[in-house]
Amino acid sequence: MKNPKAAPIPLENWTGYRFGLLATRLGNFIAPMYASRHDLTMPAWRSLAVIARYQPLTAKQLATLTSSDAFKVARAIELLVRRGLIDRDVDESDRRRASLRLTAEGRKVYKDIEKFVVRVERELMAVLDAHEVAVLRQSLDKLDRQMESRIKVCGWEKFLRG
């Protein structure tokens, strides 16, 4: 973990910094569209998209799939329910759990935003050839697995002591 002889990595080469910049720039470009056309926040849009992909979901599953804290997810769910974009059906066997699904209106809103996001995604990725896209996706998968299985599991304190 620690290597005192390792040369420092310049900020512009930090993976998290670069991913963060790109994600922020992309989000800042896309967010005004769904905010103005559908009055959705970023957490609400992200939740709607994840529910569309993986429904039915519980709030806990949604939090895991969006990497969001429970408070943000709860607020997003409340907004989406209030707007009639998702249904929250209470589990009869465990009243603490609810199943989240898109409504017909939710599917309509999702499809509208999805069309725009897919167009942006295609334009962004057009700079890469098919091989580069495949390598990028494989690399992202590897980095995600490394984060989950080797780095995050030990917690930051233990990782720091290394």
Kinemage of the C-alpha trace (Angstrom):
@kinemage 1
@onewidth
@group {chain A} dominant
@subgroup {mainchain}
@vectorlist {calphas} color= white
{ca met a 1} P 0.000 0.000 0.000
{ca lys a 2} L 2.592 2.577 1.083
{ca asn a 3} L 5.652 2.967 -1.074
{ca pro a 4} L 7.931 5.757 0.204
{ca lys a 5} L 10.053 5.601 -2.951
{ca ala a 6} L 7.104 6.009 -5.330
{ca ala a 7} L 7.156 9.250 -7.268
{ca pro a 8} L 4.217 11.525 -6.595
{ca ile a 9} L 1.428 11.419 -9.162
{ca pro a 10} L 0.491 14.824 -10.604
{ca leu a 11} L -3.074 15.867 -9.793
{ca glu a 12} L -4.141 15.767 -13.444
{ca asn a 13} L -3.239 12.045 -13.487
{ca trp a 14} L -5.237 11.103 -10.371
{ca thr a 15} L -7.942 8.706 -11.504
{ca gly a 16} L -10.584 10.065 -9.129
{ca tyr a 17} L -9.796 13.649 -10.098
{ca arg a 18} L -10.088 12.914 -13.828
{ca phe a 19} L -13.265 10.835 -13.425
{ca gly a 20} L -14.703 13.519 -11.168
{ca leu a 21} L -14.003 16.278 -13.681
{ca leu a 22} L -15.533 14.360 -16.554
{ca ala a 23} L -18.566 13.292 -14.502
{ca thr a 24} L -19.112 16.861 -13.280
{ca arg a 25} L -18.805 18.336 -16.764
{ca leu a 26} L -21.163 15.735 -18.185
{ca gly a 27} L -23.637 16.185 -15.340
{ca asn a 28} L -23.522 19.975 -15.634
{ca phe a 29} L -24.357 19.683 -19.327
{ca ile a 30} L -27.202 17.164 -18.920
{ca ala a 31} L -28.784 18.389 -15.648
{ca pro a 32} L -30.326 21.596 -17.051
{ca met a 33} L -32.258 19.516 -19.592
{ca tyr a 34} L -34.035 17.287 -17.064
{ca ala a 35} L -34.336 20.135 -14.563
{ca ser a 36} L -36.058 22.475 -17.024
{ca arg a 37} L -38.130 19.917 -18.931
{ca his a 38} L -39.114 17.689 -16.012
{ca asp a 39} L -38.225 19.609 -12.831
{ca leu a 40} L -35.989 16.797 -11.574
{ca thr a 41} L -32.904 16.994 -9.384
{ca met a 42} L -29.784 14.984 -10.212
{ca pro a 43} L -30.456 12.399 -7.455
{ca ala a 44} L -34.073 12.076 -8.642
{ca trp a 45} L -33.009 11.563 -12.278
{ca arg a 46} L -30.338 9.068 -11.271
{ca ser a 47} L -32.871 7.189 -9.143
{ca leu a 48} L -35.442 7.206 -11.953
{ca ala a 49} L -32.861 5.826 -14.403
{ca val a 50} L -31.755 3.070 -12.014
{ca ile a 51} L -35.339 2.091 -11.223
{ca ala a 52} L -36.078 1.986 -14.969
{ca arg a 53} L -33.148 -0.389 -15.491
{ca tyr a 54} L -33.516 -2.690 -12.469
{ca gln a 55} L -37.133 -2.471 -11.264
{ca pro a 56} L -38.595 -3.579 -8.988
{ca leu a 57} L -36.150 -2.333 -6.350
{ca thr a 58} L -36.112 -1.579 -2.653
{ca ala a 59} L -34.795 1.764 -1.401
{ca lys a 60} L -31.724 -0.032 -0.030
{ca gln a 61} L -30.994 -1.593 -3.433
{ca leu a 62} L -31.483 1.801 -5.059
{ca ala a 63} L -29.001 3.403 -2.644
{ca thr a 64} L -26.433 0.719 -3.446
{ca leu a 65} L -26.885 1.009 -7.217
{ca thr a 66} L -26.654 4.815 -7.157
{ca ser a 67} L -23.852 4.923 -4.559
{ca ser a 68} L -25.956 7.446 -2.659
{ca asp a 69} L -26.651 7.807 1.023
{ca ala a 70} L -30.032 6.828 2.437
{ca phe a 71} L -31.098 10.462 2.979
{ca lys a 72} L -30.580 11.464 -0.669
{ca val a 73} L -32.328 8.331 -1.881
{ca ala a 74} L -35.286 8.902 0.466
{ca arg a 75} L -35.685 12.484 -0.791
{ca ala a 76} L -35.440 11.360 -4.428
{ca ile a 77} L -38.032 8.636 -3.837
{ca glu a 78} L -40.393 11.111 -2.159
{ca leu a 79} L -40.070 13.518 -5.093
{ca leu a 80} L -40.629 10.775 -7.672
{ca val a 81} L -43.664 9.390 -5.801
{ca arg a 82} L -45.145 12.873 -5.311
{ca arg a 83} L -44.711 13.607 -9.028
{ca gly a 84} L -46.364 10.308 -9.966
{ca leu a 85} L -43.236 8.970 -11.708
{ca ile a 86} L -42.808 5.888 -9.509
{ca asp a 87} L -45.034 3.660 -7.411
{ca arg a 88} L -43.929 2.546 -3.965
{ca asp a 89} L -45.746 -0.678 -3.061
{ca val a 90} L -45.360 -1.832 0.530
{ca asp a 91} L -44.235 -5.448 0.914
{ca glu a 92} L -47.043 -7.305 2.690
{ca ser a 93} L -44.607 -9.750 4.356
{ca asp a 94} L -42.332 -6.960 5.645
{ca arg a 95} L -44.066 -3.583 5.972
{ca arg a 96} L -40.693 -1.817 6.330
{ca arg a 97} L -39.823 -2.713 2.740
{ca ala a 98} L -41.315 -1.221 -0.380
{ca ser a 99} L -40.971 -2.120 -4.018
{ca leu a 100} L -40.216 0.759 -6.410
{ca arg a 101} L -41.424 0.744 -10.030
{ca leu a 102} L -41.924 3.322 -12.766
{ca thr a 103} L -45.448 4.474 -13.516
{ca ala a 104} L -46.593 5.069 -17.107
{ca glu a 105} L -45.748 8.765 -16.632
{ca gly a 106} L -42.361 7.793 -15.194
{ca arg a 107} L -41.623 5.689 -18.281
{ca lys a 108} L -42.561 8.631 -20.506
{ca val a 109} L -40.264 11.038 -18.623
{ca tyr a 110} L -37.479 8.453 -18.513
{ca lys a 111} L -37.702 7.840 -22.284
{ca asp a 112} L -37.554 11.580 -23.009
{ca ile a 113} L -34.424 12.087 -20.921
{ca glu a 114} L -32.891 8.810 -22.089
{ca lys a 115} L -33.089 9.937 -25.735
{ca phe a 116} L -31.079 13.041 -24.889
{ca val a 117} L -28.558 11.239 -22.679
{ca val a 118} L -27.968 8.512 -25.277
{ca arg a 119} L -27.337 11.180 -27.905
{ca val a 120} L -24.809 12.918 -25.634
{ca glu a 121} L -23.196 9.552 -24.796
{ca arg a 122} L -22.832 8.671 -28.484
{ca glu a 123} L -21.292 12.049 -29.272
{ca leu a 124} L -18.888 11.757 -26.340
{ca met a 125} L -17.827 8.217 -27.241
{ca ala a 126} L -17.555 8.977 -30.990
{ca val a 127} L -13.948 10.025 -30.431
{ca leu a 128} L -13.085 6.398 -29.540
{ca asp a 129} L -13.006 3.463 -31.945
{ca ala a 130} L -14.732 0.168 -31.078
{ca his a 131} L -11.568 -1.348 -29.594
{ca glu a 132} L -10.951 1.699 -27.403
{ca val a 133} L -14.567 1.592 -26.166
{ca ala a 134} L -14.198 -2.103 -25.283
{ca val a 135} L -10.899 -1.473 -23.475
{ca leu a 136} L -12.374 1.507 -21.626
{ca arg a 137} L -15.358 -0.533 -20.417
{ca gln a 138} L -13.116 -3.449 -19.376
{ca ser a 139} L -10.794 -1.041 -17.590
{ca leu a 140} L -13.663 0.623 -15.744
{ca asp a 141} L -14.938 -2.802 -14.674
{ca lys a 142} L -11.468 -3.727 -13.389
{ca leu a 143} L -11.093 -0.448 -11.502
{ca asp a 144} L -14.548 -0.853 -9.961
{ca arg a 145} L -13.747 -4.399 -8.823
{ca gln a 146} L -10.398 -3.239 -7.407
{ca met a 147} L -12.095 -0.445 -5.503
{ca glu a 148} L -14.713 -2.774 -4.034
{ca ser a 149} L -12.573 -5.850 -3.337
{ca arg a 150} L -9.165 -4.463 -2.395
{ca ile a 151} L -9.425 -0.833 -1.348
{ca lys a 152} L -12.847 -0.029 0.083
{ca val a 153} L -13.168 -3.247 2.108
{ca cys a 154} L -10.355 -2.384 4.496
{ca gly a 155} L -11.600 1.158 5.251
{ca trp a 156} L -9.571 4.308 4.894
{ca glu a 157} L -7.905 4.106 8.324
{ca lys a 158} L -6.488 0.621 7.773
{ca phe a 159} L -5.522 1.523 4.191
{ca leu a 160} L -3.676 4.619 5.467
{ca arg a 161} L -1.702 2.543 7.983
{ca gly a 162} L -0.999 0.094 5.163
